[in-house]
Amino acid sequence: MSAASTPAVLVMAKAPRPGSVKTRLHPLLGPRGCAALQAELIRHTLDTVTATGLRTYLAYTHGRGDGEASTPDVRVAAHPGVRTLVQRGQDLGQRLTAAVTDAFTDGGGPLLVIGTDAPTLTRMHLAAALTALENHDVVLGPALDGGYYLIGTRRPHTELFALDAMWWSTDKVMAATLTLAAEAGLRAELLAPLRDLDTSEDAAALLADPGLPPGITAVLASPRSWEDV
C-alpha cells in the first residue's frame, strides 16, 4: 500500500447495455429501459460519491456485445478525477478482490466499496461507514435482500470475498461475509439497512420513498416510454 493512503470509495458498476443489466426489471422497463436505469444509477452514485471529496474509483465492465453502441459506456459517466479500473475475474468475488487490490495499491484506504443498486444511499451513509472504521476492521451496509450495499475495510482484507461463486446474488451473502470476518478475527460494524433496486417489488417500494432521487424516479415512473425506444 502506498504511504500516501487516503480514504477512498470504489464503485463497482456494470456497463448499461440492454439485455445484460437489471434483467429482473425487464417485465417493468424492458431491456432498453433497464439500460437507461443503470446509466442513471451510475450517474447518481458518482454524483453522491464525488460530492464527498473522497478519492473515487470506478471499476467497470467492458460492456462489449450487441447493443453497446446504443447505450453510454460506463466511462462516459465518470466525473473528472474519477480513477477508472477494469473489472477482472470470473465471478463477483474475484472481481471485488482484483478491484480492491488495485485501489489499495494505488493508495486508497481506508476503502469503502459500493455498487450502484442502492439509490437511497447518501453521503451520510459513507460518512458513517468511515466513522465506524475508526474503531472496527470492517463495516457492512446490509441490504434488505440479504446482501450488502457497502463493505469497507481499513486494509485489503480480500478474504472477505472468498465466497463460493454460487453464493453471490443470494440472500446468504451478508451472513456468510460476517462469518468470514469472524473467522479472520476482524471486528465488524453494521450500518442501517437499505433496499436494493433489483425487482418490480423493489421499484414499487422505492417509488413510495421520498428519498428516491428524481432522475431514478423519472425512469421508474414511466415504464411504457421505453417500449418503442
Backbone bond lengths (Angstrom), bond angles and torsions (degrees), N, CA, C in turn:
res aa  C-N    CA-C-N  psi(-1)  N-CA   C-N-CA  omega(-1)  CA-C   N-CA-C  phi
1 M - - - 1.457 - - 1.523 109.42 -
2 S 1.297 116.96 140.98 1.448 121.40 178.77 1.514 111.35 -63.84
3 A 1.338 115.88 148.38 1.460 120.58 177.76 1.517 110.97 -68.61
4 A 1.342 115.71 -18.79 1.461 120.12 -177.19 1.522 110.72 -98.05
5 S 1.329 117.54 42.47 1.457 121.33 -178.54 1.519 110.96 -64.06
6 T 1.316 115.45 141.01 1.462 121.28 177.41 1.522 108.64 -138.63
7 P 1.340 118.12 150.14 1.462 120.19 177.55 1.525 110.81 -54.30
8 A 1.316 116.25 138.21 1.460 120.08 -174.36 1.520 110.78 -146.37
9 V 1.331 114.82 161.55 1.461 122.41 175.65 1.525 108.01 -124.60
10 L 1.312 115.69 132.88 1.461 122.73 176.43 1.520 108.12 -110.95
11 V 1.328 116.83 120.51 1.457 122.43 178.76 1.526 108.60 -102.03
12 M 1.329 116.41 121.63 1.461 122.27 176.34 1.526 107.99 -95.67
13 A 1.334 117.25 125.02 1.466 119.26 -174.74 1.523 111.89 -142.80
14 K 1.322 115.63 141.67 1.456 121.94 171.44 1.522 109.00 -89.87
15 A 1.322 116.48 142.32 1.456 120.07 175.72 1.529 109.77 -60.36
16 P 1.334 118.51 138.67 1.475 121.88 -176.83 1.523 112.03 -78.17
17 R 1.324 115.98 73.26 1.457 122.39 -177.17 1.522 110.20 -107.53
18 P 1.323 119.41 128.04 1.471 121.17 -179.76 1.518 112.15 -54.57
19 G 1.323 115.30 133.01 1.451 121.01 177.47 1.504 115.10 92.12
20 S 1.361 117.26 -11.40 1.467 119.41 -177.43 1.521 113.07 -119.14
21 V 1.334 118.31 -4.01 1.461 120.96 -179.09 1.522 110.39 -130.44
22 K 1.317 115.67 147.19 1.470 122.44 174.59 1.528 112.07 51.57
23 T 1.324 116.80 42.46 1.465 120.22 -173.74 1.517 112.97 -65.16
24 R 1.339 117.91 -26.67 1.461 119.28 178.76 1.524 112.36 -72.24
25 L 1.345 115.92 -11.41 1.465 120.34 176.22 1.524 112.41 -98.41
26 H 1.330 117.79 4.96 1.456 120.35 177.87 1.526 113.43 -55.46
27 P 1.350 118.99 -40.05 1.469 117.73 179.04 1.526 113.32 -60.32
28 L 1.312 116.87 -26.46 1.463 121.15 -178.71 1.522 112.23 -89.84
29 L 1.342 117.03 -45.55 1.456 121.02 -170.54 1.522 114.69 -114.73
30 G 1.324 117.21 -19.28 1.455 119.37 -172.85 1.523 110.28 78.28
31 P 1.339 117.90 166.60 1.469 121.16 -177.02 1.526 114.13 -58.77
32 R 1.331 117.64 -42.76 1.468 119.68 -178.19 1.528 111.28 -71.80
33 G 1.316 117.01 -36.89 1.459 119.27 175.96 1.516 111.38 -64.48
34 C 1.329 116.22 -38.16 1.469 119.77 178.54 1.520 111.28 -66.97
35 A 1.340 116.99 -36.57 1.463 120.12 176.16 1.532 110.58 -65.11
36 A 1.328 116.14 -40.61 1.470 120.08 177.41 1.525 110.44 -64.24
37 L 1.330 116.49 -40.15 1.462 120.65 177.78 1.513 110.42 -62.66
38 Q 1.334 117.06 -44.21 1.465 120.25 179.78 1.528 111.14 -61.71
39 A 1.320 117.34 -41.75 1.465 120.67 178.21 1.526 110.98 -61.28
40 E 1.337 116.46 -41.34 1.467 120.32 179.30 1.523 111.02 -68.87
41 L 1.334 117.78 -37.67 1.465 120.74 176.79 1.526 111.23 -62.73
42 I 1.319 116.38 -40.70 1.465 119.98 177.64 1.522 110.38 -63.73
43 R 1.329 115.93 -47.77 1.468 119.75 -179.16 1.524 111.25 -59.04
44 H 1.348 116.06 -46.77 1.462 119.70 -179.25 1.521 111.39 -63.80
45 T 1.326 116.86 -42.73 1.464 119.70 -179.02 1.521 110.98 -61.91
46 L 1.326 116.69 -44.23 1.469 119.55 179.33 1.527 111.51 -66.64
47 D 1.333 117.16 -36.56 1.471 119.90 174.69 1.527 110.37 -58.62
48 T 1.334 115.57 -46.09 1.467 120.74 -177.88 1.513 111.36 -63.17
49 V 1.322 116.54 -45.45 1.465 120.51 -175.65 1.518 111.57 -71.52
50 T 1.325 117.11 -47.60 1.462 118.42 -176.51 1.526 112.34 -66.58
51 A 1.333 117.22 -24.13 1.465 120.24 177.59 1.528 111.90 -66.36
52 T 1.331 117.36 -18.54 1.463 120.31 178.97 1.520 112.49 -78.48
53 G 1.337 116.94 -18.36 1.458 120.24 -175.71 1.520 113.56 81.88
54 L 1.340 117.51 1.18 1.453 121.09 179.24 1.531 110.61 -75.39
55 R 1.317 116.17 151.54 1.452 120.07 172.91 1.523 107.94 -58.38
56 T 1.328 116.58 133.86 1.461 120.62 -173.08 1.525 111.00 -126.42
57 Y 1.328 114.58 132.30 1.465 121.87 174.76 1.525 108.59 -117.00
58 L 1.325 116.13 143.06 1.452 122.01 173.44 1.523 107.68 -120.86
59 A 1.327 116.50 112.07 1.467 121.50 176.18 1.522 107.56 -97.89
60 Y 1.321 117.13 113.46 1.442 121.23 -171.37 1.530 111.80 -117.27
61 T 1.317 115.84 157.98 1.456 121.39 170.45 1.522 107.85 -87.11
62 H 1.324 116.40 156.98 1.466 120.31 -178.22 1.513 112.39 -63.58
63 G 1.344 117.28 -37.46 1.458 119.67 -178.57 1.507 113.56 71.92
64 R 1.322 116.96 29.15 1.466 119.58 -179.35 1.521 110.54 -82.51
65 G 1.311 116.25 144.49 1.453 119.44 176.64 1.518 111.71 136.04
66 D 1.305 115.92 -173.88 1.458 120.97 -177.92 1.513 110.85 -61.25
67 G 1.314 116.35 136.03 1.456 121.68 176.19 1.508 114.02 90.18
68 E 1.325 117.49 -4.32 1.464 118.71 -176.72 1.517 111.92 -61.85
69 A 1.336 116.81 -38.25 1.457 119.74 -175.18 1.526 112.55 -64.88
70 S 1.335 117.27 -22.29 1.468 120.23 -176.02 1.516 113.44 -90.61
71 T 1.345 117.31 -1.59 1.457 120.27 179.95 1.517 109.66 -130.06
72 P 1.330 117.90 153.97 1.462 120.02 -179.57 1.513 112.11 -70.92
73 D 1.318 116.57 142.20 1.447 121.41 173.02 1.523 108.07 -69.26
74 V 1.328 116.86 147.98 1.458 120.39 -179.55 1.523 110.91 -56.37
75 R 1.317 116.84 -35.51 1.466 119.24 -177.00 1.518 111.62 -63.97
76 V 1.330 117.68 -29.06 1.460 120.43 178.82 1.519 110.52 -63.79
77 A 1.344 116.14 -31.22 1.464 120.35 -178.14 1.517 112.40 -77.31
78 A 1.339 117.28 -13.70 1.461 120.11 -176.49 1.523 111.10 -68.81
79 H 1.304 115.83 139.06 1.447 121.47 177.47 1.522 109.95 -82.24
80 P 1.340 117.47 158.38 1.463 119.05 175.81 1.526 110.70 -55.81
81 G 1.308 116.21 134.98 1.460 120.44 179.30 1.505 113.94 94.28
82 V 1.348 118.17 -14.93 1.459 120.45 176.98 1.518 108.62 -74.82
83 R 1.318 116.35 129.16 1.463 121.31 -178.86 1.528 108.65 -89.80
84 T 1.310 116.96 124.49 1.453 120.42 -176.11 1.526 111.35 -97.17
85 L 1.322 114.61 141.18 1.456 123.40 176.30 1.520 107.50 -128.03
86 V 1.311 116.58 153.49 1.461 120.92 175.98 1.522 108.34 -100.85
87 Q 1.332 116.54 128.58 1.464 119.87 178.50 1.528 109.92 -66.36
88 R 1.331 115.27 137.21 1.463 121.20 -179.79 1.523 108.88 -131.42
89 G 1.326 116.79 137.78 1.455 120.22 177.89 1.514 111.75 130.45
90 Q 1.336 115.34 160.52 1.456 121.43 -176.15 1.522 113.33 -86.01
91 D 1.327 117.68 -27.97 1.463 120.63 178.72 1.513 108.88 -132.74
92 L 1.331 115.84 174.17 1.461 119.88 -174.89 1.519 111.88 -61.88
93 G 1.328 117.54 -37.56 1.459 119.76 179.19 1.514 111.84 -60.68
94 Q 1.327 117.10 -43.53 1.457 120.73 178.62 1.522 111.47 -66.77
95 R 1.333 116.44 -38.50 1.462 119.36 -179.73 1.530 111.32 -68.70
96 L 1.328 116.36 -39.03 1.465 119.81 175.92 1.527 110.75 -63.66
97 T 1.318 116.54 -44.10 1.461 120.41 179.57 1.521 111.50 -57.73
98 A 1.334 116.19 -46.39 1.460 120.42 -178.38 1.526 111.61 -65.64
99 A 1.340 116.86 -45.75 1.464 120.09 -177.08 1.518 111.94 -68.23
100 V 1.328 117.09 -41.16 1.471 120.52 178.33 1.527 110.34 -64.16
101 T 1.318 116.88 -42.19 1.465 120.58 177.52 1.520 110.67 -60.60
102 D 1.338 117.15 -43.49 1.460 121.19 178.50 1.527 111.35 -61.14
103 A 1.335 116.80 -44.69 1.463 120.12 -177.42 1.524 111.68 -65.43
104 F 1.326 117.15 -44.34 1.456 119.13 178.79 1.530 111.31 -66.41
105 T 1.317 117.50 -38.30 1.459 121.02 178.23 1.526 110.98 -62.29
106 D 1.326 116.20 -34.05 1.459 121.65 -179.95 1.522 112.35 -77.23
107 G 1.328 117.07 -8.50 1.457 119.54 177.75 1.499 115.07 110.20
108 G 1.327 117.43 3.10 1.458 119.86 178.23 1.512 111.22 -81.61
109 G 1.316 117.17 131.32 1.452 119.73 177.08 1.527 111.20 161.59
110 P 1.337 119.09 138.14 1.462 125.96 0.33 1.526 111.35 -59.28
111 L 1.330 115.29 154.92 1.455 120.17 -172.22 1.518 110.94 -122.82
112 L 1.335 115.72 131.38 1.459 122.78 172.63 1.515 108.08 -105.28
113 V 1.317 117.18 129.29 1.461 122.09 179.39 1.525 108.46 -112.15
114 I 1.319 115.85 125.94 1.464 120.76 179.25 1.523 109.06 -133.82
115 G 1.338 115.27 161.98 1.452 120.83 170.98 1.513 108.55 -102.67
116 T 1.318 115.82 -154.90 1.464 120.49 178.86 1.524 111.06 -120.98
117 D 1.333 117.26 12.28 1.465 121.12 -172.10 1.523 114.84 -90.26
118 A 1.329 118.34 -8.89 1.470 121.33 -177.40 1.528 109.16 -108.68
119 P 1.325 118.55 86.14 1.460 120.75 -171.82 1.523 115.13 -69.42
120 T 1.338 118.38 -14.36 1.465 119.07 178.97 1.531 112.12 -95.70
121 L 1.329 116.52 7.11 1.463 119.47 173.34 1.524 108.58 -65.58
122 T 1.331 116.25 137.43 1.460 121.63 -177.87 1.522 111.15 -126.70
123 R 1.319 114.22 175.27 1.474 119.55 175.71 1.522 110.98 -60.88
124 M 1.336 117.43 -29.26 1.464 120.34 179.39 1.526 111.26 -64.92
125 H 1.331 117.03 -36.04 1.462 119.67 176.97 1.529 110.55 -65.47
126 L 1.322 116.44 -40.64 1.461 120.24 179.63 1.527 110.44 -66.36
127 A 1.325 116.52 -41.70 1.462 119.90 178.36 1.520 111.01 -64.07
128 A 1.338 116.57 -40.74 1.467 120.24 179.02 1.524 110.74 -64.36
129 A 1.337 116.88 -36.64 1.462 120.36 179.27 1.522 111.22 -65.53
130 L 1.318 117.12 -43.07 1.462 119.94 178.85 1.523 111.23 -65.91
131 T 1.320 116.21 -37.00 1.471 119.71 176.64 1.521 110.23 -63.29
132 A 1.322 117.16 -42.05 1.464 121.16 179.58 1.519 111.55 -61.53
133 L 1.326 116.62 -34.40 1.464 120.24 -178.05 1.527 112.61 -73.53
134 E 1.319 117.64 -8.89 1.463 119.59 175.70 1.526 110.76 -68.12
135 N 1.348 116.53 -26.17 1.464 120.26 -177.13 1.525 113.58 -127.49
136 H 1.325 116.77 4.80 1.468 121.12 -179.80 1.514 109.33 -135.05
137 D 1.321 115.62 158.42 1.460 120.78 179.19 1.518 112.29 -83.46
138 V 1.334 115.67 -30.81 1.462 121.77 -175.09 1.523 109.16 -138.12
139 V 1.319 115.97 141.22 1.463 120.72 171.76 1.520 107.59 -126.87
140 L 1.332 116.01 139.22 1.457 121.67 -178.80 1.526 109.84 -130.13
141 G 1.323 115.20 139.25 1.459 121.10 173.44 1.509 108.56 -105.86
142 P 1.325 118.26 105.81 1.471 120.27 -176.94 1.532 112.09 -67.95
143 A 1.320 115.66 136.09 1.462 120.93 170.51 1.526 108.22 -94.36
144 L 1.314 116.91 150.57 1.463 120.55 -176.53 1.525 112.82 -65.21
145 D 1.337 116.82 -16.96 1.464 119.64 -178.81 1.527 113.51 -90.17
146 G 1.346 117.10 6.66 1.451 120.27 178.31 1.515 114.58 97.77
147 G 1.326 117.06 -3.91 1.452 121.32 174.50 1.515 110.35 -97.32
148 Y 1.316 116.64 -154.89 1.465 119.47 174.23 1.524 109.32 -140.74
149 Y 1.354 114.95 146.37 1.457 120.91 179.57 1.517 111.81 -95.73
150 L 1.330 117.06 -11.51 1.462 121.63 -178.86 1.518 108.69 -152.14
151 I 1.326 115.89 140.27 1.451 121.59 168.19 1.524 107.03 -137.96
152 G 1.308 116.15 132.18 1.454 120.53 -178.92 1.514 110.96 -131.68
153 T 1.333 115.51 143.66 1.465 121.00 178.40 1.519 109.57 -140.93
154 R 1.323 114.31 154.77 1.457 118.92 175.44 1.510 111.88 -82.99
155 R 1.330 116.28 -23.77 1.458 123.05 179.29 1.527 108.28 -134.05
156 P 1.333 117.65 163.33 1.468 119.43 -175.21 1.520 113.23 -75.51
157 H 1.323 116.31 75.21 1.467 121.79 -179.74 1.533 109.55 -81.44
158 T 1.327 115.59 71.39 1.457 119.44 -175.70 1.525 112.87 -70.94
159 E 1.338 117.78 -9.21 1.460 119.46 174.71 1.530 111.59 -63.54
160 L 1.322 117.04 -18.17 1.463 120.86 178.68 1.530 112.53 -70.83
161 F 1.320 117.30 -12.51 1.462 121.38 179.70 1.525 112.40 -102.78
162 A 1.323 116.10 8.41 1.466 120.68 -175.34 1.522 111.99 -84.90
163 L 1.316 116.37 51.72 1.458 121.43 175.60 1.522 109.77 -91.36
164 D 1.315 116.67 152.25 1.450 120.43 173.06 1.527 108.65 -59.54
165 A 1.317 116.47 139.93 1.467 120.60 -175.68 1.527 112.93 -53.43
166 M 1.332 117.43 -33.85 1.460 120.29 -177.38 1.533 112.76 -72.22
167 W 1.332 117.77 -13.03 1.458 120.33 -178.95 1.518 112.93 -81.86
168 W 1.343 116.68 -26.19 1.454 118.94 -178.62 1.526 110.04 -63.25
169 S 1.312 116.18 145.25 1.472 123.61 -178.05 1.524 112.11 67.48
170 T 1.329 117.57 24.25 1.461 121.14 172.71 1.524 108.56 -115.30
171 D 1.335 115.57 173.78 1.465 119.75 -179.77 1.530 112.14 -82.02
172 K 1.334 117.68 9.02 1.462 122.02 -179.29 1.524 112.87 -101.16
173 V 1.334 117.59 -4.56 1.466 120.74 -171.49 1.523 112.44 -61.85
174 M 1.320 116.92 -47.31 1.465 120.70 -177.51 1.530 110.84 -61.38
175 A 1.319 117.17 -50.05 1.460 121.12 -178.24 1.528 110.94 -62.75
176 A 1.334 116.57 -41.35 1.461 120.07 -179.30 1.522 111.06 -66.21
177 T 1.322 116.93 -36.49 1.465 120.40 179.65 1.523 110.74 -68.55
178 L 1.323 117.24 -39.71 1.464 120.22 176.06 1.529 111.14 -62.87
179 T 1.334 116.77 -36.36 1.464 120.45 176.68 1.525 110.72 -64.30
180 L 1.338 117.12 -43.91 1.463 120.93 177.91 1.529 110.85 -61.57
181 A 1.323 116.91 -40.20 1.461 120.07 178.90 1.521 111.00 -63.65
182 A 1.329 116.52 -43.87 1.472 120.32 179.23 1.529 110.88 -63.34
183 E 1.334 116.55 -41.50 1.467 119.98 -179.97 1.521 111.59 -64.86
184 A 1.323 117.29 -28.58 1.464 121.61 178.81 1.524 112.30 -87.68
185 G 1.334 117.15 -0.26 1.455 120.83 -179.87 1.513 113.79 73.43
186 L 1.328 116.28 26.88 1.460 120.93 -177.81 1.527 110.49 -96.98
187 R 1.312 116.09 137.12 1.460 121.51 177.65 1.522 109.51 -84.39
188 A 1.325 116.60 124.63 1.468 121.40 -175.11 1.525 111.24 -114.70
189 E 1.321 115.10 145.82 1.461 122.76 175.92 1.530 107.97 -127.55
190 L 1.344 116.26 145.30 1.453 121.30 -179.38 1.523 111.39 -109.11
191 L 1.328 115.60 141.34 1.456 122.15 173.22 1.529 109.22 -91.66
192 A 1.320 116.02 179.28 1.469 120.68 175.13 1.527 109.27 -66.72
193 P 1.324 117.84 142.86 1.474 120.32 179.76 1.524 111.82 -72.16
194 L 1.334 115.32 151.77 1.466 122.37 176.00 1.529 108.90 -134.06
195 R 1.318 114.90 162.38 1.459 120.59 178.18 1.526 110.39 -95.40
196 D 1.332 116.65 129.46 1.454 121.14 169.75 1.526 109.22 -78.90
197 L 1.328 115.45 157.72 1.460 121.51 178.34 1.526 108.46 -106.41
198 D 1.330 116.02 92.61 1.457 121.14 -176.44 1.522 113.90 -126.58
199 T 1.329 117.60 -27.77 1.462 121.22 -173.55 1.526 110.86 -128.31
200 S 1.325 115.14 170.43 1.463 119.49 176.55 1.524 111.28 -62.86
201 E 1.333 116.58 -33.45 1.472 120.67 176.85 1.530 110.64 -65.01
202 D 1.328 115.87 -40.22 1.466 119.50 176.22 1.522 110.61 -62.80
203 A 1.328 115.75 -42.24 1.465 120.08 -179.36 1.524 110.67 -60.47
204 A 1.324 117.01 -44.20 1.459 120.50 -179.61 1.519 111.19 -63.33
205 A 1.333 116.37 -43.02 1.461 120.28 -179.75 1.524 111.14 -66.17
206 L 1.310 117.23 -40.85 1.458 120.23 -177.57 1.526 111.70 -72.72
207 L 1.322 117.18 -32.12 1.466 118.97 177.22 1.525 111.52 -63.87
208 A 1.325 116.85 -22.79 1.464 121.14 177.23 1.530 111.80 -88.99
209 D 1.334 116.93 -1.49 1.465 121.72 -178.14 1.524 109.09 -94.83
210 P 1.331 118.64 119.48 1.468 120.27 -179.43 1.525 113.18 -64.31
211 G 1.336 116.62 -13.40 1.458 119.74 179.44 1.511 113.71 -84.84
212 L 1.333 118.90 -2.65 1.457 120.89 -179.95 1.530 109.17 -70.83
213 P 1.336 117.90 127.64 1.464 120.87 -178.13 1.534 112.37 -61.47
214 P 1.324 117.73 145.02 1.470 121.85 -175.78 1.525 114.01 -56.95
215 G 1.330 117.52 -40.77 1.458 119.73 -178.36 1.512 112.74 -62.22
216 I 1.321 116.80 -38.08 1.459 121.34 179.27 1.524 110.03 -74.87
217 T 1.320 116.06 -37.91 1.466 120.32 174.97 1.521 110.49 -57.51
218 A 1.324 117.04 -42.75 1.462 121.29 -177.56 1.523 111.58 -61.76
219 V 1.334 117.42 -39.95 1.464 120.03 179.37 1.526 110.54 -68.76
220 L 1.321 116.69 -45.99 1.463 120.55 -176.46 1.526 112.86 -69.91
221 A 1.316 116.02 -31.27 1.467 119.58 -174.14 1.521 113.35 -81.00
222 S 1.328 118.27 -7.34 1.472 121.03 -178.79 1.521 110.15 -127.88
223 P 1.342 117.58 59.81 1.468 119.70 -174.80 1.526 114.10 -61.12
224 R 1.326 119.14 -34.41 1.462 120.61 -176.05 1.525 112.40 -72.62
225 S 1.333 117.54 -20.40 1.460 120.30 -176.68 1.517 112.67 -66.53
226 W 1.353 117.57 -14.30 1.463 120.37 -177.64 1.528 112.51 -95.62
227 E 1.323 118.07 -7.48 1.453 120.28 -172.98 1.518 113.36 -63.90
228 D 1.318 117.76 -35.93 1.465 121.25 -175.52 1.520 113.19 -107.44
229 V 1.352 116.03 10.70 1.466 118.97 -179.36 1.512 109.79 -76.20
